[in-house]
Amino acid sequence: MQRPVPSREKRKKEKQEDKSIPPAPAQETPKTVLLKTESSPVASTPQHEIKQPESFPPPIAVPPSAISQQKSESPPPPGPPPRYHPQVHESKSSSVSVPTYHPVPSAFHGPIPQLRHRVARKPAFVDNYDLPSSYNETNLTLIARDPHWVHAYWEITPTAIEEIRSKIGSEFDRSTITLRMHDVTCVDFNGHNANRSFDIDVGPHAHSWYVNLWCDNVSYCGDIGVRSPEGNFYVLARSNMIETPRAGSSGRGEMIWMRVDDEEAEPPYVLVEETLEAKKAKGRSVKKVLPSFESKATRHRIYYLTEDDIRAYYSRLFPNLRRVLRRGKGSLGREGVDLSGRKYRIVLKDGEVIFDDILLKNLSKRQFLKKILGGASEELFEIGELGGSESAAKGGASERKELAKRRQFFFELWTELLVYGRTEPDAEVWHGNKWVKLRDDGTFSLRFALPDGRIPLEFVALSKDKTDKRSIVTAVERQKTIYHP
Amino acid sequence: MDYKGYLCLVLHAHLPYVRHPEEEYFLEENWLYEAITETYIPLIEVYDRLVKDGVDFRITMSLTPPLASMLKDPLLQERYLRHIDKLIELAEKEIERTGFEPLYHGLALMYHRRFVEARDVFVHKYKRDLTTAFKKFQNLGVLEVAASCATHGFLPNLRVNESDVRAQIFTGIDNYRKVFGRDPKGFWLPECGYYPGVDKILKEAGIRYFFIDSHGILNADPVPRYSVYAPVYCPTGVAAFGRDWESSKQVWSSKEGYPGDPDYREYYRDIGYELEYDYIKPYIHHCGFRINTGMKYWRITGNTEYKEAYRPDWAREKAATHAGNFMFNREKQVEHLSAHIDRKPIIIAPYDAELFGHWWFEGPMWIDFLARKMAYDQKTVRLITPTEYLREYPTNQMSLPSASSWGWKGYSEFWLEGGNDWLYPHLHAAGRRMVRLAEKYRSFLKTASKRTLIRRALNQAARELLLAEASDWPFIMKTGTMVPYAHKRFKSHISRFTRLYEDLMKGQVDGDWLREVEWRDNIFSDLDCVSYYLSKTEGQTASESKEHPESCEKRIPEEFMRPISGIKAEKTTGPRTKMAAFHATKSRERRKAVLVS
């Protein structure tokens, strides 16, 4: 569309008449804004684009008819829908008379003709492409990118830094900004009970980080803070809680069904069949799920599950669904119903959980290391996640439940075992059938998780020429932990 | 008739909201015009022909709110007319120019006819509003349109603030009600981005099902027995349909897929780039740089620079062959599957609608052939919509799908990497600020009329936030084309939001500036956008109150609330009765709503 010259001239005149509001800086404002575009790594790219509209010969926003309307008050002409005209019209006239956009410059009458010319042509609307450089909140946010990566970004305000500096004094100068990541899978996190944590020294200039995890399907929570060389950690902000996606298929094969119609929805249910053998074997009423659907014969009974059951079922995986467990109200292991498949059965006996051997055999070595040794304290839940039954969660959770009940005051105890020794630097040391790596000076040390039970320790040292052999056999036993309420 | 299985064809139609009233011509607006000419109108024509011929077919589509809003926008409608008139003029010139080149002359005639037809469909048949076409087919029962998020926000990255996710979903659904005059059954999660928990909000909004990528189902917990060939219910009762990778690859893949066939039209050779500059100048960008015009005379030919003339009859034959091949493969697949599972499998084949027609010129033709062949040439597979499938199989396994997306690598990486992660601090902070605003003005919002300055400013702030949340901006930044535009859009929305926020916190809003911004970003101007950011009761956070299905009544705009009078869902204890009451209320509303309209 061609813009008729007269109308432009008219507008120019209007503006010049209105001496109190010289329009020149309207051009300047966006420019200065451009220059201080924030230091984001990508900020350089858009600068070209921002200028682009200016370089287009006619940046016309108003059909000529709308401008002529300004003077003549005639009814809107036919053609383009009328709803746009009044708005344009008003914004045009107003923008000339609103001083907010056009602060009075000292040198309006100075010789900058080309600027004045361009201002007259430019739509007076001033857009700002400057993003807020800070939101003045100390915070940390995590986003799960994929099963093994988490994106963290944070902002620390100067006041927060000052506060912490005044609190810890000179210790601050020796400290570093640290991102502490807590694995809170299946934990009702209170700041101290993470399964494990690790620190990343992020330095004072970073504002975001991609964190690599070695387990999928876990929950994480992060802290940003300062850590002194002595190991003191002062939290500045705690993040949101995230769950990373699962990277492979779930190990659980329970068949839970559900019927949802347009008009009504039934709660989920399982089909259960009683088997006498199971009763005999375990000495208690255990029922099995038969995963075939079409054989819904008379022998099968439908057990409807409540919302609480479902929550309990998933509780091990999604801590924010665990409200039920915390309340200590019902769980899926309702009397007589056991949702486990036959393969992985965990038996509940006198409130204590005993694993079937099968379960550990089914874990590959890598998984075992990852889930059990790496997981240190919470292995029970991790195993459950690989295909345990609900009763395991119930049993396992019972301790936790009690802890959770008294959340104001908590008390936990975990144990670890450190074994270390020394021999000739060129000798070989074996623990059972595992080779132990020696340091250069012939010392070695091993670290074990120490759960309840007995851990046999059998070490054999073999001299370099294979003639001398020494053996040390001992064992460490941790007594059954007793929790007094 | 006894079919062994079902095929569900899903076309996801989406374009970012690009509307620039402040510029006479705007290059990025061409995305819409090209898609209208090449995809939406050809698809509508295909549906029209199938309906006219009495072919029994079913297609599922999603028409995202930004796209629906653009199709309904008078300014863009006007500009589309200008665009198509220009194209017709170009085609007329081309007919003359190619008079002595029979191959190209035929093509010029073809394009001319297509453009004239498109104009006719646009102006006369559907009175400029193409959403009415999709509404018509939905009412005829051959098409099912699923709702989608307000501005195609990628939910797994927005979930940091639940209020943002809720606003995206509820705004999208209310927009759907306005456009299609009914409650949506299905929901298209943008980019298939699912995370456990989003189904809760969908349930609250009355949604029955959504789509998810294959690995979301395969990695679900517990393992779904039927893999992706039957839906699973999330624990909330919303069904998740998993995408079938076999059928996807056949169409999507640029190498093995159908669209790469040598006989098909080449997308990357356009006369906008090929013809003499002075001749083509009036039809390319008004600043003088060359752009696609939509007239392309060459076929893919092979992996060479040299391209031969396009032969429409050959391409048509190929499209028919490929439709036959696709159907044959689905038959075999269904036969194989039905031997292994004890119910009729459903194959979910979702595609971007713009693939058909825009990228793959023969795509709509292929759909036409496929629908006809499936109706008449075989008795194994039948086209179906998810709602019909759920009606046939209301009982499904319950399982919790795994977080996933259909993007590169299957998770969030495409929308969260070095080039675009700087967006999120701003998005999340703006989301928090929006809630703060809504809370600050809570009591005011209860009473104030729609046109008060403050309310308008609040609504505009919500609108700016929604527009900034579109997944298109990080997507464009990752793909690397038109990046400056995405930067500009994101920054302008965030800075407009920030200014509104600061003004509202101070309690002084500049009316003239606001009017200008309202005029520029006018999406959802008929919705009360700020209300989606209000938590239900004072002092209660959104997360605490999300478990009561009745409370979703609050989200429904007034005209949908009107019908229920005196009938209240009975409060009962059992989950079953509670659900039933909830659904009954919903359906009553729906029936009444239809009567009213």
Boltz contact constraints between the chains, C-beta under 6 A:
constraints:
  - contact:
      token1: [A, 1]
      token2: [B, 24]
      max_distance: 6.0
  - contact:
      token1: [A, 40]
      token2: [B, 422]
      max_distance: 6.0
  - contact:
      token1: [A, 45]
      token2: [B, 484]
      max_distance: 6.0
  - contact:
      token1: [A, 45]
      token2: [B, 487]
      max_distance: 6.0
  - contact:
      token1: [A, 46]
      token2: [B, 484]
      max_distance: 6.0
  - contact:
      token1: [A, 46]
      token2: [B, 487]
      max_distance: 6.0
  - contact:
      token1: [A, 46]
      token2: [B, 488]
      max_distance: 6.0
  - contact:
      token1: [A, 48]
      token2: [B, 484]
      max_distance: 6.0
  - contact:
      token1: [A, 49]
      token2: [B, 484]
      max_distance: 6.0
  - contact:
      token1: [A, 49]
      token2: [B, 488]
      max_distance: 6.0
  - contact:
      token1: [A, 60]
      token2: [B, 24]
      max_distance: 6.0
  - contact:
      token1: [A, 61]
      token2: [B, 22]
      max_distance: 6.0
  - contact:
      token1: [A, 80]
      token2: [B, 78]
      max_distance: 6.0
  - contact:
      token1: [A, 81]
      token2: [B, 74]
      max_distance: 6.0
  - contact:
      token1: [A, 87]
      token2: [B, 515]
      max_distance: 6.0
  - contact:
      token1: [A, 87]
      token2: [B, 519]
      max_distance: 6.0
  - contact:
      token1: [A, 91]
      token2: [B, 512]
      max_distance: 6.0
  - contact:
      token1: [A, 91]
      token2: [B, 515]
      max_distance: 6.0
  - contact:
      token1: [A, 91]
      token2: [B, 516]
      max_distance: 6.0
  - contact:
      token1: [A, 94]
      token2: [B, 512]
      max_distance: 6.0
  - contact:
      token1: [A, 98]
      token2: [B, 512]
      max_distance: 6.0
  - contact:
      token1: [A, 123]
      token2: [B, 22]
      max_distance: 6.0
  - contact:
      token1: [A, 125]
      token2: [B, 516]
      max_distance: 6.0
  - contact:
      token1: [A, 127]
      token2: [B, 492]
      max_distance: 6.0
  - contact:
      token1: [A, 128]
      token2: [B, 495]
      max_distance: 6.0
  - contact:
      token1: [A, 129]
      token2: [B, 491]
      max_distance: 6.0
  - contact:
      token1: [A, 131]
      token2: [B, 426]
      max_distance: 6.0
  - contact:
      token1: [A, 131]
      token2: [B, 491]
      max_distance: 6.0
  - contact:
      token1: [A, 131]
      token2: [B, 494]
      max_distance: 6.0
  - contact:
      token1: [A, 132]
      token2: [B, 498]
      max_distance: 6.0
  - contact:
      token1: [A, 135]
      token2: [B, 429]
      max_distance: 6.0
  - contact:
      token1: [A, 141]
      token2: [B, 160]
      max_distance: 6.0
  - contact:
      token1: [A, 141]
      token2: [B, 428]
      max_distance: 6.0
  - contact:
      token1: [A, 143]
      token2: [B, 157]
      max_distance: 6.0
  - contact:
      token1: [A, 145]
      token2: [B, 412]
      max_distance: 6.0
  - contact:
      token1: [A, 145]
      token2: [B, 413]
      max_distance: 6.0
  - contact:
      token1: [A, 145]
      token2: [B, 416]
      max_distance: 6.0
  - contact:
      token1: [A, 146]
      token2: [B, 411]
      max_distance: 6.0
  - contact:
      token1: [A, 146]
      token2: [B, 413]
      max_distance: 6.0
  - contact:
      token1: [A, 151]
      token2: [B, 416]
      max_distance: 6.0
  - contact:
      token1: [A, 153]
      token2: [B, 425]
      max_distance: 6.0
  - contact:
      token1: [A, 240]
      token2: [B, 160]
      max_distance: 6.0
  - contact:
      token1: [A, 245]
      token2: [B, 402]
      max_distance: 6.0
  - contact:
      token1: [A, 245]
      token2: [B, 403]
      max_distance: 6.0
  - contact:
      token1: [A, 246]
      token2: [B, 219]
      max_distance: 6.0
  - contact:
      token1: [A, 246]
      token2: [B, 402]
      max_distance: 6.0
  - contact:
      token1: [A, 249]
      token2: [B, 218]
      max_distance: 6.0
  - contact:
      token1: [A, 249]
      token2: [B, 219]
      max_distance: 6.0
  - contact:
      token1: [A, 249]
      token2: [B, 223]
      max_distance: 6.0
  - contact:
      token1: [A, 250]
      token2: [B, 221]
      max_distance: 6.0
  - contact:
      token1: [A, 250]
      token2: [B, 222]
      max_distance: 6.0
  - contact:
      token1: [A, 250]
      token2: [B, 223]
      max_distance: 6.0
  - contact:
      token1: [A, 252]
      token2: [B, 221]
      max_distance: 6.0
  - contact:
      token1: [A, 252]
      token2: [B, 222]
      max_distance: 6.0
  - contact:
      token1: [A, 253]
      token2: [B, 222]
      max_distance: 6.0
  - contact:
      token1: [A, 253]
      token2: [B, 223]
      max_distance: 6.0
  - contact:
      token1: [A, 254]
      token2: [B, 222]
      max_distance: 6.0
  - contact:
      token1: [A, 256]
      token2: [B, 398]
      max_distance: 6.0
  - contact:
      token1: [A, 257]
      token2: [B, 395]
      max_distance: 6.0
  - contact:
      token1: [A, 258]
      token2: [B, 233]
      max_distance: 6.0
  - contact:
      token1: [A, 258]
      token2: [B, 398]
      max_distance: 6.0
  - contact:
      token1: [A, 259]
      token2: [B, 394]
      max_distance: 6.0
  - contact:
      token1: [A, 259]
      token2: [B, 395]
      max_distance: 6.0
  - contact:
      token1: [A, 260]
      token2: [B, 237]
      max_distance: 6.0
  - contact:
      token1: [A, 260]
      token2: [B, 394]
      max_distance: 6.0
  - contact:
      token1: [A, 261]
      token2: [B, 394]
      max_distance: 6.0
  - contact:
      token1: [A, 263]
      token2: [B, 583]
      max_distance: 6.0
  - contact:
      token1: [A, 264]
      token2: [B, 579]
      max_distance: 6.0
  - contact:
      token1: [A, 264]
      token2: [B, 580]
      max_distance: 6.0
  - contact:
      token1: [A, 264]
      token2: [B, 583]
      max_distance: 6.0
  - contact:
      token1: [A, 265]
      token2: [B, 237]
      max_distance: 6.0
  - contact:
      token1: [A, 265]
      token2: [B, 579]
      max_distance: 6.0
  - contact:
      token1: [A, 266]
      token2: [B, 576]
      max_distance: 6.0
  - contact:
      token1: [A, 267]
      token2: [B, 575]
      max_distance: 6.0
  - contact:
      token1: [A, 267]
      token2: [B, 576]
      max_distance: 6.0
  - contact:
      token1: [A, 268]
      token2: [B, 398]
      max_distance: 6.0
  - contact:
      token1: [A, 294]
      token2: [B, 342]
      max_distance: 6.0
  - contact:
      token1: [A, 310]
      token2: [B, 235]
      max_distance: 6.0
